[in-house]
Amino acid sequence: MSDPMLKVTSLDVAYGRAQVIFGVNLEVPAGALVCVMGRNGVGKTTLLNALMGVLHPSAGKIEFQGENITKVPTYDRVRRGMGYCPQGHETFPQLTVYENLQVTWEAAKGKKGAIDEALDVFPRLKPFLKRRAGFLSGGQQQMLAMARAMVTGPKMLILDEPTEGIQPSIVAEIEEVIERLHKEVGLAILLVEQYVDTAIKLADSFIVLDAGLVAHVGTAADLHDADLVRLLAV
Ligand SMILES: Nc1ncnc2c1ncn2[C@@H]1O[C@H](COP(=O)(O)OP(=O)(O)OP(=O)(O)O)[C@@H](O)[C@H]1O
């Protein structure tokens, strides 16, 4: 079997003396969609920030495409093909939609045509290219945040709760885009998701975190298991 695209081994992450992630193991095979689930505060965002080099693990190893990237800076992880869309659909509110895409594309040394390709994935953004991002709706800002991750030319997308706080009509649209990026474009995707329904619909497999530990690894079929429901109950 070939190496997974992302492999995380025995990862510990702490804020000062407060350890939040304990010995996490995780694999995302090429082209797979893996969901990270768990209640509020179990460490999902902390894990993703460590994967992207925003936080530095106190122990463990992160490998991307067979290379040890544990000490590689964030910008280099992006250039190697890790696209990150952090929680809270953060954009530069004073910049236009197009400028938001352009600054990210320049910083990541994106390929020619990548901005147009990202806009083809999110055609809803096209009428708003000259609008300041701060004036977009929550759903539009989420699409812009994902489009920004796309202009970096990712091989793998890391998405932190992309449907959180978004109106239901747009949630379905965002789910469709994630599904298309997974099934048609063939990107590997690591998705933090709180909603079991969305995870069942989208994920090939998932891990459940509980108090910073991997409490369960499985496929969507396992999600109906009573223990899992308990682990996920908010
Ligand atoms: N900058 C920080 N400094 C200290 N502790 C932090 C910091 N950020 C998060 N924590 C703590 O780490 C733990 C995990 O937080 P994290 O945001 O990773 O959880 P989460 O599973 O992503 O939660 P949510 O679903 O609410 O986003 C929490 O106890 C939180 O209070």
PDBQT file of the ligand as one rigid body, heavy atoms in Angstrom, charges set to zero:
ROOT
HETATM    1  N1  LIG A 301      -4.702  29.976  22.906  1.00  0.00    +0.000 N 
HETATM    2  C1  LIG A 301      -5.059  29.129  23.878  1.00  0.00    +0.000 A 
HETATM    3  N2  LIG A 301      -4.453  29.155  25.074  1.00  0.00    +0.000 NA
HETATM    4  C2  LIG A 301      -4.787  28.287  26.070  1.00  0.00    +0.000 A 
HETATM    5  N3  LIG A 301      -5.733  27.349  25.945  1.00  0.00    +0.000 NA
HETATM    6  C3  LIG A 301      -6.374  27.269  24.762  1.00  0.00    +0.000 A 
HETATM    7  C4  LIG A 301      -6.072  28.137  23.678  1.00  0.00    +0.000 A 
HETATM    8  N4  LIG A 301      -6.879  27.809  22.635  1.00  0.00    +0.000 NA
HETATM    9  C5  LIG A 301      -7.640  26.778  23.055  1.00  0.00    +0.000 A 
HETATM   10  N5  LIG A 301      -7.336  26.446  24.328  1.00  0.00    +0.000 N 
HETATM   11  C6  LIG A 301      -7.952  25.355  25.123  1.00  0.00    +0.000 C 
HETATM   12  O1  LIG A 301      -7.646  24.126  24.487  1.00  0.00    +0.000 OA
HETATM   13  C7  LIG A 301      -8.766  23.255  24.547  1.00  0.00    +0.000 C 
HETATM   14  C8  LIG A 301      -9.129  22.809  23.141  1.00  0.00    +0.000 C 
HETATM   15  O2  LIG A 301      -9.599  23.930  22.373  1.00  0.00    +0.000 OA
HETATM   16  P1  LIG A 301      -9.908  23.798  20.818  1.00  0.00    +0.000 P 
HETATM   17  O3  LIG A 301     -10.323  25.161  20.341  1.00  0.00    +0.000 OA
HETATM   18  O4  LIG A 301      -8.794  23.139  20.137  1.00  0.00    +0.000 OA
HETATM   19  O5  LIG A 301     -11.176  22.830  20.840  1.00  0.00    +0.000 OA
HETATM   20  P2  LIG A 301     -12.216  22.514  19.716  1.00  0.00    +0.000 P 
HETATM   21  O6  LIG A 301     -12.490  21.060  19.818  1.00  0.00    +0.000 OA
HETATM   22  O7  LIG A 301     -11.743  23.031  18.405  1.00  0.00    +0.000 OA
HETATM   23  O8  LIG A 301     -13.491  23.313  20.193  1.00  0.00    +0.000 OA
HETATM   24  P3  LIG A 301     -14.611  24.067  19.333  1.00  0.00    +0.000 P 
HETATM   25  O9  LIG A 301     -15.453  23.004  18.752  1.00  0.00    +0.000 OA
HETATM   26  O10 LIG A 301     -15.318  24.880  20.389  1.00  0.00    +0.000 OA
HETATM   27  O11 LIG A 301     -13.908  24.906  18.323  1.00  0.00    +0.000 OA
HETATM   28  C9  LIG A 301      -9.870  24.010  25.252  1.00  0.00    +0.000 C 
HETATM   29  O12 LIG A 301      -9.871  23.615  26.589  1.00  0.00    +0.000 OA
HETATM   30  C10 LIG A 301      -9.463  25.456  25.125  1.00  0.00    +0.000 C 
HETATM   31  O13 LIG A 301      -9.927  26.193  26.212  1.00  0.00    +0.000 OA
ENDROOT
TORSDOF 0
